[in-house]
Amino acid sequence: MSTTDSAVPPLGSTAADLLWARDLLISPPSGRRRLVGADLRAALVDLHDFWLAGHAITAGVSGGGIALLAVGALGRKEFVPYSDLDLVLVHDGRDGIAALAEQLWYPLWNAGIELDHSVRTVRQSLNVAGNDLRAALGLLDARLITGDADMAEQLVSSARHAWRMTARGRLGELVDSASSRWARSGEVAQRVEPDLKHGRGGLRDLQLLDSLAVAQFVDRPGGELLADRELLLDVRTELRRVVGRARDVLRAQDGDEVAASLGLADRFELAGKLSSAGRSIAYAVDVAIRTVRAATPRRSMVPGFQRQPVRRPLDAGVVLHGAEVSLARDVDPARDPALLLRLAAAAARANLPIAPATMTRLADRAPELRKPWPKAAREALFSLLTTGSGLVDVVEALDRTGLWGRLFPEWGAVRDLPPRDAVHVWTVDRHLIQTTVQAGRLATTVSRPDLLLLGALLHDIGKGRDTDHSEVGAAIAAQVGERIGLAERDVAILSGMVAHHLLLPHTATRRDVSDPATVHRIVDTLDGNLVLLELLGALTEADSLATGPGVWTDWKAGLVAELVANCRTVLAGSPPPGPEPLTGQQQELAESAAASGKLGVLISGNAPDATVTVVAPDRSGLLARAAGVLALNSLQVHSATLRSHHGIAVDVFGVAPRFGQLPDPALLREQLGRALDGSLPLAAKLLAKEQDYAHTTGERAKPHVLWFDDEATGAIVLELRAADRIGLLYRVATALEECGADVRWARVATPGATAVSSFCLATADRPRIEEHVLSAAR
């Protein structure tokens, strides 16, 4: 290969020269053309082919009886920055092959290049492939670098022939391997941070389709799937360039830079394209696997006789045919408006796919459901929504064929829509389905499970529009409720669920749930509707569970349950019960501190939700220093309630360990004592800890302060919204104490990278406090 007119830079003979040239292609100096996407991959393939061929010839790979082949990414010519090298040295059984192989591999190892290699004869390679699925699939993409072309062709053609002969019998192994990978890596389509290579709908699934095409079970991926492959490869290429190492999970903080490299507006446009590609690939894989299985003859006790799949009724007009759900032969979809939903519910209950031919027939023949839906269709919808985890794949299949959008035209605005905050792990459409699945598990806890499920399905339907999603979602939910034929009072409850689906979690984590002002505000907002209150309590849990790991904690669940219980008490005509009294241990610790004049620390509960009680003679600065010591010990503070007992301050902190372990109470007591007497440089240590654990290097979001006059009895509430930092509560509490503010309690919620900190203040010089708090939060 000549490098005169190539993008490959002039190349020396050492492995270090290969790395230098590779890095020059990935990050060219100023003034040199920067290759992107397919151009960069092609240049990297040319570079490695050229260097490896020269290196192999120098080592003695020449003439007949020996060949160097590339498999994996280099074999497929899909070589992205920092890809491993997968090489096979094939030989005719000659002597001295081990020494020759060492000359090939050692320079690469010594240079730090990741290398997967094998040295085998053709027969040995085929024998290994017969027992090792990964080796068998790798040989399907093998490509000659240099050496005996006839030997290379013999190996590749024999491997492909062997795969065609054995692939049907190895389908179970292939599917099991893919399923394990999907369980580990999640889905490309609905994950906020997708694994481009291993995720369901990723590059490995395209390779799975390629292997089925080599076996002549399906056509080689083309058309839309070719564009999807190119997109995934381009994103993977630019991601690795951006992060400067081998990584295949696209994180949110890298999305904008990757999108800009590919000429897209931002990470949200990129996420939408990736989601669409992932769905197409995953659907193609599902159809391909079902096609192969359907074509596999079923064994019979009678030699030479093949059993035909049995058609077993599942519901009116719906049958199980083999391993797929289908329409009965004599049914006419055009005459049965509820058939589509009845079939979907049957498939979800059985957790089985709908036959592709059935989907096509329904798309062509199923009638539009007119307003109001017939009762049978409405009942079939609620039956579908109760099916649990089976709902996910069925809705995905309906959505892929346009049938879900025919039922809910409003779905288009949230399809493939990435969330705007990092706490969500799913795209908005998948989050709605996951919330419905979670709501199904809570159906027996509410009086109207039908409205709970429908509210779960629609609670975020207002996202993707340039207005408050709860407000616009409530209007959309009312339209949907009227269209499907709900009674007027039920439409009002459904709309109220969507409008207020954040009311309970926001209030519980940002206000004092025992304060009568807080409780009465909730009751008034819901117009005293007990059914709506009950439904919102269940929806809050389902929504949190479907958002991501760690969102629904025992601490949050307890606060929401207490808030709902207090609202029920008020609705029954009684006053709220008031704050929970100090425990016996807390009282004993306070009395001991009063007698000795020394501070005390008590840790109650277990990770991830625990309580730290600090007792000490009341003094200015106690709240801030306690918050600082907790942060220094990697404890994230959710709440702080400041009480007293016999003149001793009793500050109770709800905490969650950032790294899973609770500290020793003696250590907290010692550090707090030093912080109070000034011998512990708390501010400096917190700053150093923040720098050690900083997740971003860019500018922090600008903090904002809001004031609320009617949400605490005899006091006001300051709400600070700012970028989350390890020492944020310490800094803000210090600012409040310096201003002489009397803090009664504090609540801290951290949705993603943002902290919402609420402080109940007995009195306040608002302008001065606001200025100091904003300065501390910057």
ZAMARGU-4260 file (C-alpha; in steps of 0.2 Angstrom, whole numbers, plus 5000, padded with zeros to 4 digits):
<rodrens>
0) 5000/5000/5000 | 5006/5017/4996 | 5004/5031/5008 | 5008/5045/4996 | 4990/5051/4993
5) 4982/5043/5008 | 4976/5050/5024 | 4988/5038/5033 | 5003/5047/5039 | 5021/5042/5035
10) 5024/5026/5044 | 5039/5018/5053 | 5042/5000/5056 | 5040/4999/5075 | 5024/4996/5085
15) 5027/5013/5093 | 5027/5021/5076 | 5010/5012/5073 | 5003/5020/5089 | 5010/5037/5084
20) 5002/5037/5067 | 4985/5031/5074 | 4985/5045/5087 | 4989/5057/5073 | 4974/5051/5063
25) 4963/5052/5078 | 4969/5069/5084 | 4977/5078/5070 | 4988/5094/5073 | 4981/5111/5069
30) 4980/5113/5050 | 4979/5095/5046 | 4962/5088/5039 | 4952/5080/5053 | 4943/5064/5047
35) 4926/5060/5054 | 4915/5044/5054 | 4918/5032/5040 | 4933/5042/5033 | 4942/5040/5050
40) 4938/5021/5051 | 4944/5018/5033 | 4960/5027/5037 | 4963/5017/5053 | 4959/5001/5043
45) 4972/5006/5030 | 4985/5011/5043 | 4984/4994/5052 | 4983/4984/5037 | 4998/4992/5030
50) 5008/4991/5046 | 5003/4973/5050 | 5007/4967/5032 | 5024/4974/5033 | 5027/4968/5051
55) 5021/4950/5046 | 5032/4949/5031 | 5047/4955/5041 | 5043/4941/5054 | 5043/4928/5041
60) 5024/4927/5035 | 5027/4925/5017 | 5025/4912/5003 | 5013/4897/5004 | 5007/4888/5020
65) 5005/4903/5031 | 4994/4918/5032 | 4989/4932/5044 | 4971/4936/5045 | 4961/4950/5054
70) 4945/4946/5063 | 4933/4956/5073 | 4932/4975/5070 | 4947/4975/5058 | 4941/4960/5049
75) 4924/4969/5046 | 4933/4985/5042 | 4923/4993/5056 | 4939/4998/5066 | 4936/5013/5077
80) 4948/5022/5088 | 4957/5012/5101 | 4949/4995/5095 | 4958/4979/5100 | 4967/4970/5087
85) 4960/4952/5084 | 4972/4942/5073 | 4973/4924/5068 | 4990/4916/5061 | 4985/4901/5051
90) 4999/4889/5046 | 5001/4872/5038 | 5009/4863/5053 | 5027/4869/5050 | 5040/4869/5063
95) 5046/4885/5071 | 5028/4893/5071 | 5029/4897/5089 | 5045/4908/5087 | 5037/4916/5072
100) 5022/4920/5082 | 5032/4928/5096 | 5040/4940/5083 | 5023/4945/5078 | 5014/4947/5095
105) 5028/4953/5106 | 5031/4971/5098 | 5012/4974/5099 | 5011/4969/5118 | 5026/4979/5122
110) 5019/4994/5114 | 5003/4992/5125 | 4992/4987/5111 | 4977/4977/5116 | 4979/4960/5106
115) 4968/4945/5105 | 4977/4932/5095 | 4978/4913/5090 | 4990/4902/5080 | 4981/4887/5072
120) 4980/4876/5057 | 4965/4877/5046 | 4958/4861/5054 | 4962/4867/5072 | 4953/4883/5068
125) 4938/4874/5062 | 4938/4862/5077 | 4939/4876/5089 | 4924/4885/5080 | 4914/4870/5082
130) 4915/4871/5100 | 4917/4890/5103 | 4902/4901/5097 | 4913/4917/5098 | 4927/4909/5088
135) 4914/4902/5075 | 4906/4920/5073 | 4923/4928/5072 | 4929/4917/5057 | 4914/4923/5047
140) 4922/4940/5046 | 4940/4934/5044 | 4950/4944/5031 | 4967/4941/5024 | 4981/4954/5029
145) 4995/4945/5021 | 5002/4928/5016 | 4994/4913/5008 | 4978/4919/5000 | 4972/4901/4995
150) 4974/4895/5013 | 4965/4910/5020 | 4951/4907/5007 | 4950/4889/5012 | 4948/4893/5031
155) 4935/4907/5028 | 4924/4897/5015 | 4925/4881/5026 | 4920/4891/5042 | 4906/4898/5033
160) 4900/4882/5026 | 4902/4874/5043 | 4891/4888/5051 | 4878/4885/5038 | 4877/4867/5042
165) 4876/4869/5061 | 4868/4886/5064 | 4851/4880/5066 | 4857/4868/5080 | 4867/4882/5088
170) 4852/4895/5088 | 4848/4892/5106 | 4866/4895/5111 | 4866/4911/5100 | 4850/4918/5108
175) 4856/4914/5125 | 4872/4923/5123 | 4863/4938/5116 | 4850/4938/5130 | 4863/4938/5143
180) 4872/4952/5135 | 4855/4962/5134 | 4852/4959/5152 | 4869/4966/5156 | 4869/4981/5145
185) 4851/4986/5143 | 4844/4993/5127 | 4851/5006/5115 | 4833/5013/5110 | 4827/5017/5128
190) 4842/5020/5138 | 4848/5037/5142 | 4866/5032/5142 | 4866/5017/5129 | 4879/5004/5126
195) 4882/5006/5107 | 4891/4989/5105 | 4883/4977/5118 | 4866/4984/5121 | 4850/4977/5113
200) 4849/4985/5096 | 4867/4989/5096 | 4882/4984/5084 | 4883/4966/5091 | 4865/4963/5086
205) 4869/4969/5068 | 4883/4956/5069 | 4870/4943/5075 | 4860/4947/5060 | 4875/4945/5049
210) 4878/4928/5055 | 4860/4923/5052 | 4862/4929/5034 | 4878/4919/5032 | 4868/4904/5037
215) 4855/4909/5024 | 4841/4910/5036 | 4837/4929/5033 | 4843/4942/5020 | 4859/4952/5024
220) 4854/4968/5033 | 4851/4982/5021 | 4841/4997/5018 | 4836/5006/5034 | 4848/4994/5044
225) 4863/5000/5034 | 4860/5018/5039 | 4857/5012/5057 | 4874/5003/5056 | 4883/5018/5049
230) 4875/5029/5063 | 4880/5018/5077 | 4898/5016/5070 | 4899/5035/5068 | 4894/5038/5085
235) 4905/5025/5092 | 4920/5032/5082 | 4917/5050/5088 | 4913/5045/5106 | 4930/5036/5107
240) 4939/5051/5100 | 4930/5063/5112 | 4935/5052/5128 | 4952/5047/5121 | 4950/5029/5125
245) 4940/5013/5122 | 4922/5016/5128 | 4906/5011/5121 | 4893/5019/5133 | 4888/5036/5127
250) 4886/5046/5143 | 4876/5062/5144 | 4891/5074/5147 | 4899/5068/5130 | 4883/5069/5120
255) 4884/5087/5114 | 4902/5085/5108 | 4899/5069/5099 | 4883/5077/5091 | 4893/5092/5085
260) 4906/5081/5077 | 4892/5073/5067 | 4884/5089/5062 | 4869/5087/5074 | 4861/5101/5085
265) 4864/5093/5102 | 4864/5077/5112 | 4845/5077/5112 | 4844/5076/5093 | 4858/5063/5093
270) 4848/5053/5107 | 4832/5053/5096 | 4842/5046/5081 | 4850/5032/5091 | 4834/5027/5099
275) 4826/5025/5082 | 4840/5015/5076 | 4841/5004/5091 | 4822/5000/5090 | 4824/4996/5071
280) 4839/4984/5075 | 4831/4976/5090 | 4814/4973/5080 | 4824/4965/5066 | 4833/4954/5077
285) 4817/4948/5086 | 4809/4945/5069 | 4824/4936/5062 | 4825/4924/5077 | 4807/4920/5076
290) 4808/4917/5058 | 4822/4904/5061 | 4813/4896/5075 | 4797/4895/5065 | 4806/4887/5050
295) 4814/4873/5062 | 4804/4857/5060 | 4796/4850/5075 | 4800/4832/5080 | 4787/4819/5078
300) 4786/4801/5085 | 4782/4795/5068 | 4798/4795/5056 | 4797/4806/5042 | 4782/4816/5048
305) 4783/4834/5054 | 4771/4840/5067 | 4762/4856/5063 | 4760/4870/5076 | 4744/4868/5086
310) 4732/4883/5086 | 4726/4886/5104 | 4713/4899/5108 | 4718/4913/5119 | 4703/4925/5118
315) 4689/4929/5106 | 4697/4929/5088 | 4715/4927/5095 | 4725/4910/5095 | 4742/4904/5100
320) 4750/4897/5084 | 4767/4889/5088 | 4776/4902/5098 | 4767/4917/5091 | 4750/4925/5095
325) 4740/4927/5079 | 4722/4930/5073 | 4710/4916/5071 | 4707/4911/5053 | 4689/4916/5052
330) 4690/4933/5061 | 4688/4950/5051 | 4698/4964/5060 | 4687/4977/5051 | 4672/4971/5060
335) 4679/4970/5077 | 4685/4987/5084 | 4692/4979/5100 | 4701/4965/5092 | 4718/4974/5091
340) 4718/4978/5110 | 4711/4961/5114 | 4725/4952/5104 | 4738/4964/5112 | 4732/4960/5129
345) 4733/4941/5126 | 4751/4942/5119 | 4756/4953/5134 | 4748/4941/5146 | 4757/4926/5138
350) 4773/4936/5136 | 4774/4930/5118 | 4777/4940/5102 | 4763/4944/5089 | 4766/4936/5072
355) 4772/4948/5059 | 4759/4943/5047 | 4746/4947/5060 | 4753/4964/5063 | 4753/4968/5044
360) 4735/4962/5043 | 4729/4973/5058 | 4738/4988/5051 | 4729/4985/5035 | 4712/4980/5041
365) 4709/4986/5059 | 4697/5001/5060 | 4700/5018/5068 | 4692/5019/5085 | 4680/5033/5085
370) 4676/5044/5100 | 4670/5037/5111 | 4677/5020/5111 | 4666/5006/5112 | 4665/4998/5130
375) 4674/4982/5123 | 4689/4992/5117 | 4690/5002/5133 | 4690/4986/5143 | 4703/4978/5132
380) 4714/4993/5135 | 4713/4991/5153 | 4716/4972/5152 | 4732/4976/5142 | 4738/4989/5154
385) 4737/4976/5168 | 4749/4963/5160 | 4765/4969/5169 | 4781/4966/5161 | 4774/4958/5145
390) 4767/4975/5141 | 4784/4982/5136 | 4787/4971/5121 | 4769/4972/5115 | 4768/4991/5115
395) 4785/4991/5106 | 4779/4980/5092 | 4763/4990/5090 | 4773/5006/5090 | 4785/4999/5077
400) 4770/4996/5065 | 4761/5012/5068 | 4746/5003/5078 | 4750/5011/5095 | 4751/5028/5087
405) 4734/5025/5079 | 4727/5022/5096 | 4736/5036/5104 | 4741/5049/5091 | 4748/5060/5106
410) 4762/5047/5108 | 4772/5054/5093 | 4778/5069/5104 | 4787/5057/5117 | 4793/5043/5105
415) 4812/5041/5107 | 4812/5058/5117 | 4827/5058/5129 | 4824/5065/5146 | 4831/5082/5151
420) 4838/5076/5167 | 4851/5063/5171 | 4841/5054/5185 | 4830/5046/5171 | 4837/5030/5163
425) 4824/5028/5150 | 4817/5038/5135 | 4801/5046/5139 | 4790/5034/5130 | 4798/5019/5138
430) 4797/5027/5155 | 4778/5029/5153 | 4777/5010/5149 | 4789/5006/5164 | 4778/5017/5175
435) 4762/5007/5169 | 4771/4991/5173 | 4775/4997/5191 | 4757/5004/5193 | 4750/4987/5189
440) 4759/4980/5204 | 4750/4993/5215 | 4733/4990/5207 | 4726/4982/5222 | 4731/4996/5234
445) 4719/5009/5226 | 4700/5010/5223 | 4702/5014/5205 | 4715/5003/5197 | 4709/5008/5179
450) 4713/5026/5182 | 4729/5022/5191 | 4735/5013/5175 | 4729/5026/5163 | 4737/5040/5173
455) 4753/5030/5174 | 4753/5028/5155 | 4749/5047/5152 | 4758/5056/5166 | 4772/5063/5156
460) 4763/5064/5139 | 4765/5083/5139 | 4784/5082/5137 | 4792/5086/5121 | 4783/5103/5120
465) 4788/5121/5124 | 4777/5122/5140 | 4775/5115/5157 | 4773/5096/5154 | 4761/5094/5168
470) 4749/5108/5162 | 4749/5103/5144 | 4749/5084/5149 | 4733/5087/5159 | 4724/5094/5144
475) 4730/5080/5133 | 4725/5067/5147 | 4707/5075/5147 | 4706/5073/5128 | 4712/5055/5129
480) 4699/5051/5143 | 4685/5059/5133 | 4690/5049/5117 | 4691/5032/5125 | 4674/5035/5134
485) 4677/5039/5152 | 4664/5047/5163 | 4665/5065/5165 | 4671/5064/5184 | 4684/5051/5179
490) 4691/5062/5165 | 4693/5076/5179 | 4702/5063/5190 | 4713/5057/5176 | 4717/5075/5171
495) 4721/5079/5189 | 4733/5065/5191 | 4743/5071/5176 | 4742/5089/5182 | 4748/5085/5200
500) 4759/5069/5197 | 4774/5079/5205 | 4764/5087/5219 | 4767/5073/5232 | 4786/5069/5229
505) 4791/5087/5228 | 4781/5092/5243 | 4787/5077/5253 | 4805/5080/5249 | 4805/5099/5250
510) 4793/5103/5265 | 4789/5098/5282 | 4775/5085/5280 | 4769/5087/5297 | 4766/5106/5296
515) 4747/5110/5295 | 4751/5123/5282 | 4759/5110/5271 | 4745/5097/5273 | 4731/5110/5270
520) 4740/5116/5254 | 4739/5098/5247 | 4721/5095/5252 | 4716/5112/5244 | 4726/5109/5228
525) 4717/5092/5226 | 4700/5100/5230 | 4698/5088/5245 | 4697/5073/5232 | 4702/5057/5242
530) 4702/5046/5227 | 4714/5058/5218 | 4725/5058/5233 | 4725/5039/5234 | 4729/5038/5216
535) 4743/5051/5217 | 4751/5041/5231 | 4752/5025/5221 | 4757/5035/5205 | 4772/5043/5215
540) 4779/5026/5219 | 4777/5019/5202 | 4784/5034/5193 | 4799/5034/5205 | 4802/5015/5203
545) 4802/5018/5184 | 4814/5033/5184 | 4830/5024/5189 | 4839/5015/5203 | 4839/5024/5220
550) 4825/5036/5216 | 4812/5027/5227 | 4821/5025/5244 | 4814/5020/5261 | 4816/5039/5266
555) 4806/5045/5251 | 4793/5032/5253 | 4791/5036/5272 | 4789/5054/5268 | 4776/5052/5255
560) 4766/5039/5265 | 4767/5051/5280 | 4761/5066/5269 | 4746/5056/5262 | 4741/5049/5279
565) 4741/5067/5286 | 4731/5073/5272 | 4718/5059/5275 | 4717/5064/5293 | 4713/5082/5288
570) 4700/5076/5275 | 4692/5065/5289 | 4690/5082/5299 | 4704/5080/5311 | 4720/5091/5313
575) 4736/5083/5307 | 4746/5074/5320 | 4761/5086/5321 | 4779/5082/5321 | 4785/5065/5327
580) 4792/5066/5345 | 4810/5062/5349 | 4814/5044/5352 | 4820/5037/5369 | 4838/5036/5363
585) 4838/5054/5356 | 4831/5061/5373 | 4844/5051/5383 | 4858/5058/5372 | 4851/5076/5374
590) 4850/5074/5393 | 4867/5067/5394 | 4873/5082/5384 | 4864/5094/5396 | 4873/5086/5411
595) 4890/5085/5403 | 4890/5100/5391 | 4898/5089/5378 | 4891/5085/5361 | 4884/5068/5356
600) 4881/5059/5340 | 4869/5044/5337 | 4867/5035/5320 | 4851/5025/5318 | 4845/5014/5304
605) 4855/5007/5290 | 4861/5012/5272 | 4855/5018/5261 | 4843/5028/5272 | 4849/5032/5290
610) 4847/5045/5303 | 4861/5055/5311 | 4856/5064/5327 | 4868/5078/5334 | 4865/5085/5351
615) 4875/5099/5359 | 4873/5115/5369 | 4864/5126/5356 | 4876/5138/5348 | 4878/5147/5331
620) 4886/5137/5317 | 4880/5120/5323 | 4869/5116/5308 | 4883/5122/5296 | 4897/5112/5304
625) 4887/5097/5306 | 4882/5097/5288 | 4900/5100/5283 | 4906/5085/5294 | 4893/5074/5286
630) 4898/5079/5269 | 4916/5076/5273 | 4912/5058/5277 | 4902/5056/5261 | 4885/5057/5268
635) 4872/5065/5257 | 4860/5075/5268 | 4841/5073/5263 | 4834/5082/5278 | 4838/5092/5293
640) 4826/5095/5307 | 4832/5107/5321 | 4823/5103/5338 | 4828/5106/5356 | 4826/5096/5373
645) 4829/5104/5389 | 4839/5118/5381 | 4850/5106/5371 | 4850/5107/5352 | 4844/5091/5344
650) 4848/5091/5325 | 4841/5076/5316 | 4848/5073/5299 | 4842/5060/5286 | 4857/5054/5276
655) 4862/5042/5263 | 4880/5036/5261 | 4887/5040/5244 | 4897/5025/5244 | 4887/5012/5254
660) 4895/5013/5271 | 4890/5023/5287 | 4904/5031/5297 | 4909/5027/5315 | 4899/5039/5327
665) 4914/5042/5337 | 4923/5049/5321 | 4909/5060/5318 | 4909/5066/5336 | 4928/5070/5335
670) 4927/5079/5319 | 4912/5089/5324 | 4920/5094/5340 | 4936/5100/5330 | 4925/5109/5318
675) 4916/5119/5331 | 4932/5124/5340 | 4941/5128/5324 | 4955/5115/5324 | 4947/5106/5308
680) 4949/5117/5292 | 4932/5111/5286 | 4930/5123/5271 | 4947/5118/5264 | 4944/5100/5266
685) 4927/5100/5258 | 4934/5110/5244 | 4948/5097/5241 | 4935/5083/5242 | 4924/5092/5229
690) 4939/5093/5217 | 4943/5075/5220 | 4925/5069/5216 | 4920/5082/5203 | 4910/5074/5189
695) 4911/5089/5177 | 4923/5103/5173 | 4912/5115/5165 | 4903/5130/5172 | 4890/5126/5185
700) 4872/5131/5182 | 4867/5148/5189 | 4858/5146/5206 | 4840/5153/5209 | 4831/5157/5225
705) 4812/5156/5227 | 4802/5162/5242 | 4786/5154/5249 | 4775/5163/5262 | 4761/5151/5264
710) 4769/5134/5265 | 4775/5134/5283 | 4766/5138/5299 | 4772/5155/5306 | 4787/5155/5295
715) 4793/5157/5277 | 4802/5144/5265 | 4817/5148/5255 | 4820/5136/5241 | 4837/5136/5232
720) 4840/5127/5216 | 4858/5125/5212 | 4871/5113/5204 | 4874/5099/5217 | 4890/5099/5226
725) 4897/5089/5241 | 4898/5104/5252 | 4883/5114/5246 | 4873/5112/5262 | 4887/5117/5273
730) 4890/5133/5262 | 4872/5138/5262 | 4869/5135/5280 | 4885/5145/5284 | 4878/5159/5274
735) 4861/5158/5283 | 4869/5158/5300 | 4880/5173/5296 | 4864/5182/5291 | 4856/5178/5308
740) 4842/5168/5300 | 4833/5156/5312 | 4832/5139/5303 | 4819/5127/5309 | 4822/5113/5296
745) 4830/5109/5279 | 4825/5097/5265 | 4837/5093/5251 | 4831/5084/5235 | 4844/5080/5221
750) 4836/5076/5205 | 4851/5072/5194 | 4864/5085/5195 | 4853/5098/5203 | 4850/5101/5221
755) 4834/5108/5227 | 4837/5114/5245 | 4822/5121/5256 | 4825/5130/5272 | 4811/5135/5284
760) 4815/5152/5292 | 4807/5160/5307 | 4812/5177/5302 | 4822/5184/5287 | 4830/5199/5279
765) 4826/5193/5262 | 4837/5204/5251 | 4852/5201/5262 | 4849/5182/5264 | 4846/5180/5246
770) 4862/5188/5241 | 4872/5178/5253 | 4864/5161/5249 | 4867/5164/5230 | 4885/5169/5233
775) 4887/5153/5243 | 4879/5142/5230 | 4890/5148/5215
</rodrens>
